[in-house]
Amino acid sequence: MNIEMIWEYIDPQLIIVVPMLWGIGMAVKKSTIQNRFIPALLLAGSCSVAMLHLYSTNPVTDKMAISAMLFAALTQGSVIWLAAWLGYEKFLKDGGI
């Protein structure tokens, strides 16, 4: 999968989360948390930020709106996490193209 294709699926207002995840990942890597937990931590953070964004921009009217918002937050958070991971692997870790 090409990283340029992933950007098409991310809400433009949430693209800023990608470098935020890089910074959090680098900070957690230097902490006492084991490296195997970093992807799950970043995925949870990404989905949480997406949920906060959706909650602040959409009215919550009923159960259907809440479930749609939860689904959108999980999918947006997952795509954002994937873009951050691929970007880290391609540009930060390997030093470029």
Kinemage of the C-alpha trace (Angstrom):
@kinemage 1
@onewidth
@group {chain A} dominant
@subgroup {mainchain}
@vectorlist {calphas} color= white
{ca met a 1} P 0.000 0.000 0.000
{ca asn a 2} L 1.274 3.411 -0.943
{ca ile a 3} L 1.372 6.075 1.776
{ca glu a 4} L 0.042 8.701 -0.642
{ca met a 5} L -3.155 6.671 -1.039
{ca ile a 6} L -3.746 6.665 2.704
{ca trp a 7} L -3.809 10.477 2.924
{ca glu a 8} L -7.000 10.488 0.798
{ca tyr a 9} L -8.901 8.705 3.577
{ca ile a 10} L -7.875 10.974 6.447
{ca asp a 11} L -10.009 13.937 7.451
{ca pro a 12} L -7.841 16.983 6.641
{ca gln a 13} L -8.338 18.396 10.141
{ca leu a 14} L -6.884 15.218 11.655
{ca ile a 15} L -3.662 15.074 9.621
{ca ile a 16} L -1.894 16.942 12.445
{ca val a 17} L -2.327 13.820 14.575
{ca val a 18} L 0.320 11.960 12.514
{ca pro a 19} L 3.329 14.004 13.704
{ca met a 20} L 1.798 14.053 17.163
{ca leu a 21} L 1.871 10.245 17.158
{ca trp a 22} L 5.500 10.288 16.024
{ca gly a 23} L 6.411 12.479 18.974
{ca ile a 24} L 4.461 10.391 21.449
{ca gly a 25} L 5.989 7.208 20.046
{ca met a 26} L 9.510 8.562 20.377
{ca ala a 27} L 8.843 9.729 23.924
{ca val a 28} L 7.319 6.395 24.941
{ca lys a 29} L 10.221 4.535 23.326
{ca lys a 30} L 12.579 6.300 25.745
{ca ser a 31} L 10.393 5.438 28.742
{ca thr a 32} L 10.179 2.183 30.681
{ca ile a 33} L 7.204 0.935 28.640
{ca gln a 34} L 8.080 -2.089 26.516
{ca asn a 35} L 8.322 -1.457 22.762
{ca arg a 36} L 5.698 -4.084 21.957
{ca phe a 37} L 3.012 -1.954 23.628
{ca ile a 38} L 3.773 1.220 21.656
{ca pro a 39} L 1.583 0.408 18.600
{ca ala a 40} L -1.453 -0.330 20.775
{ca leu a 41} L -0.875 2.821 22.802
{ca leu a 42} L -0.610 4.941 19.664
{ca leu a 43} L -3.699 3.335 18.133
{ca ala a 44} L -5.709 4.065 21.276
{ca gly a 45} L -4.453 7.656 21.276
{ca ser a 46} L -5.267 8.116 17.614
{ca cys a 47} L -8.801 6.778 18.002
{ca ser a 48} L -9.307 8.939 21.096
{ca val a 49} L -8.272 12.115 19.291
{ca ala a 50} L -10.524 11.220 16.353
{ca met a 51} L -13.417 10.655 18.769
{ca leu a 52} L -12.831 14.000 20.477
{ca his a 53} L -12.779 15.732 17.097
{ca leu a 54} L -15.979 14.040 15.950
{ca tyr a 55} L -17.713 14.729 19.254
{ca ser a 56} L -16.832 18.412 19.079
{ca thr a 57} L -17.977 18.863 15.478
{ca asn a 58} L -21.127 16.708 15.313
{ca pro a 59} L -24.312 16.896 17.341
{ca val a 60} L -25.091 13.870 19.469
{ca thr a 61} L -28.813 13.313 19.077
{ca asp a 62} L -29.483 9.609 19.549
{ca lys a 63} L -27.948 6.147 19.785
{ca met a 64} L -27.512 5.914 16.027
{ca ala a 65} L -25.437 9.116 15.963
{ca ile a 66} L -23.268 7.812 18.798
{ca ser a 67} L -22.653 4.481 17.058
{ca ala a 68} L -21.869 6.231 13.748
{ca met a 69} L -19.470 8.547 15.566
{ca leu a 70} L -17.786 5.596 17.275
{ca phe a 71} L -17.393 3.771 13.965
{ca ala a 72} L -15.977 6.881 12.281
{ca ala a 73} L -13.562 7.434 15.163
{ca leu a 74} L -12.303 3.856 15.006
{ca thr a 75} L -11.828 3.926 11.248
{ca gln a 76} L -10.264 7.411 11.177
{ca gly a 77} L -8.046 6.551 14.137
{ca ser a 78} L -6.910 3.342 12.459
{ca val a 79} L -6.116 5.063 9.169
{ca ile a 80} L -4.275 7.856 10.978
{ca trp a 81} L -2.289 5.295 12.969
{ca leu a 82} L -1.434 3.420 9.765
{ca ala a 83} L -0.259 6.635 8.076
{ca ala a 84} L 1.866 7.488 11.111
{ca trp a 85} L 3.393 4.016 11.219
{ca leu a 86} L 4.134 3.897 7.485
{ca gly a 87} L 5.501 7.430 7.581
{ca tyr a 88} L 7.744 6.550 10.495
{ca glu a 89} L 9.022 3.418 8.768
{ca lys a 90} L 9.585 5.143 5.434
{ca phe a 91} L 10.891 8.575 6.372
{ca leu a 92} L 12.044 8.720 9.972
{ca lys a 93} L 13.489 5.262 10.493
{ca asp a 94} L 14.934 4.531 7.046
{ca gly a 95} L 15.928 8.094 6.244
{ca gly a 96} L 13.803 8.748 3.182
{ca ile a 97} L 12.619 7.177 -0.001
